[in-house]
Amino acid sequence: MSTTVKELFRAQPVVLAPMAGVTDAAFRGAVSSYGAALVYSEMVASKELLSDRKGAALRFRNTQAGTRIAIQLAGRDPNVLAEAALMAEAEGALLIDINMGCPAKKVVGGLCGSALMREPQLARELVRAVVKAVSVPVTVKMRLGWDDADRNAPTLAKALQEEGVQAFAVHGRTRAQFYDGCADWQFIGEVKSAVSVPVLANGDVTTAANAIQILKDSGADGVMVGRGAFGRPWAIAQMQAAVRGQSIPPDPSSAERWQTALTHYHAALEHYGVELGRRVVRKHLGWYAERAGASRSLRTALVRSIDPEFLLAQLASGRSAEEEFEEAA
Ligand SMILES: Cc1cc2nc3c(=O)[nH]c(=O)nc-3n(C[C@H](O)[C@H](O)[C@H](O)COP(=O)(O)O)c2cc1C
């Protein structure tokens, strides 16, 4: 099975990071439509999934045909996590990823996410239970450690590999940093040296050039990209071409990017229903507008409008954003 994961990342070395509130079915579909082979779900709390609370299952449901998904789970109870993993496997997950990196107080306070980096024994038990429960490969996403005094990612990864983890994604910051400072790409290399399974390097990759650079600095097998894909779901495929030494697909034309936004909008409404869908997709429309260099007034109109579909459709028809906004206003 390990060869399968190795082959997967060798063939497709750039993946979309798990991001709560962002990498839902609609956004994953948009990223996949540009050729990214693997996209991670939002973190799904295993306890909520089992108790069917807060729409947890919606977070990993794959409404877009053809999307290859890794489902990320969070939890601290081995039995609950294993059962949630079985549900994720049944949903079609290609990989089950365990979150050991989330820095949020709410998550860490419940001994989940990056708090697990300070509980290596519990981390081992969680991995063991999930590996035993499912037949798909199990991966772990972690940070460098809790803080600079305890950068234990290499030793923890080594221990978790012994329990059957088949790949790691490492965000090059400590928990104490949250999102401050710069990701330490070199230190990710220490995790790579400690294990024999693939390592994905993560943190601050926003361009094809720095996707190549993070691989050089870390020696990792692949790259995981989060915020760099906001408002440009095509970026993952561009970075992938770059790291594979292929010619980089150009940015889509203005009409094409708005068509992508419109398709994304429809997918969100289909996934969540109209009311919730419109609320959830709003931030993405803001990011599309920002990346397109749209004026502040157009951006506001897209984000604030109760029903931005007409405006999106006009933009997708190929006329200039400002022109369309003037007419629609
Ligand atoms: C809005 C947001 C939500 C996130 N949610 C998750 C999550 O659910 N699970 C996780 O492992 N990491 C999560 N992360 C962390 C990202 O996966 C990634 O590690 C981090 O953003 C650094 O990568 P980047 O610089 O490419 O964005 C989140 C990050 C952001 C910005």
The ligand as an SDF file (V2000), in Angstrom:
LIG
                    3D

 31 33  0  0  0  0  0  0  0  0999 V2000
   -8.9790   29.1800    6.8810 C   0  0  0  0  0  0  0  0  0  0  0  0
   -8.0460   28.0490    7.2320 C   0  0  0  0  0  0  0  0  0  0  0  0
   -8.5640   26.8690    7.7120 C   0  0  0  0  0  0  0  0  0  0  0  0
   -7.6940   25.8020    8.0240 C   0  0  0  0  0  0  0  0  0  0  0  0
   -8.2240   24.6120    8.4360 N   0  0  0  0  0  0  0  0  0  0  0  0
   -7.4050   23.5410    8.6080 C   0  0  0  0  0  0  0  0  0  0  0  0
   -7.9490   22.2540    8.8560 C   0  0  0  0  0  0  0  0  0  0  0  0
   -9.1680   22.0630    8.9100 O   0  0  0  0  0  0  0  0  0  0  0  0
   -7.0740   21.2180    9.0280 N   0  0  0  0  0  0  0  0  0  0  0  0
   -5.7010   21.4020    8.9520 C   0  0  0  0  0  0  0  0  0  0  0  0
   -4.9490   20.4430    9.1020 O   0  0  0  0  0  0  0  0  0  0  0  0
   -5.1820   22.6090    8.6900 N   0  0  0  0  0  0  0  0  0  0  0  0
   -5.9870   23.6730    8.4890 C   0  0  0  0  0  0  0  0  0  0  0  0
   -5.4620   24.8730    8.1460 N   0  0  0  0  0  0  0  0  0  0  0  0
   -4.0070   24.9840    7.9280 C   0  0  0  0  0  0  0  0  0  0  0  0
   -3.6710   24.7640    6.4510 C   0  0  0  0  0  0  0  0  0  0  0  0
   -3.9870   23.4590    6.0380 O   0  0  0  0  0  0  0  0  0  0  0  0
   -2.1660   25.0170    6.1980 C   0  0  0  0  0  0  0  0  0  0  0  0
   -1.4180   24.1370    6.9810 O   0  0  0  0  0  0  0  0  0  0  0  0
   -1.7580   26.4420    6.5360 C   0  0  0  0  0  0  0  0  0  0  0  0
   -2.6810   27.3810    6.0390 O   0  0  0  0  0  0  0  0  0  0  0  0
   -0.3670   26.7490    5.9520 C   0  0  0  0  0  0  0  0  0  0  0  0
   -0.3620   26.5540    4.5630 O   0  0  0  0  0  0  0  0  0  0  0  0
   -0.5250   27.7810    3.5100 P   0  0  0  0  0  0  0  0  0  0  0  0
    0.5230   28.8060    3.8720 O   0  0  0  0  0  0  0  0  0  0  0  0
   -0.2990   27.1440    2.1720 O   0  0  0  0  0  0  0  0  0  0  0  0
   -1.8900   28.3510    3.6990 O   0  0  0  0  0  0  0  0  0  0  0  0
   -6.2900   25.9610    7.8610 C   0  0  0  0  0  0  0  0  0  0  0  0
   -5.7870   27.1720    7.3830 C   0  0  0  0  0  0  0  0  0  0  0  0
   -6.6440   28.2120    7.0680 C   0  0  0  0  0  0  0  0  0  0  0  0
   -6.0570   29.5000    6.5350 C   0  0  0  0  0  0  0  0  0  0  0  0
  1  2  1  0
  2  3  1  0
  2 30  2  0
  3  4  2  0
  4  5  1  0
  4 28  1  0
  5  6  2  0
  6  7  1  0
  6 13  1  0
  7  8  2  0
  7  9  1  0
  9 10  1  0
 10 11  2  0
 10 12  1  0
 12 13  2  0
 13 14  1  0
 14 15  1  0
 14 28  1  0
 15 16  1  0
 16 17  1  0
 16 18  1  0
 18 19  1  0
 18 20  1  0
 20 21  1  0
 20 22  1  0
 22 23  1  0
 23 24  1  0
 24 25  2  0
 24 26  1  0
 24 27  1  0
 28 29  2  0
 29 30  1  0
 30 31  1  0
M  END
$$$$
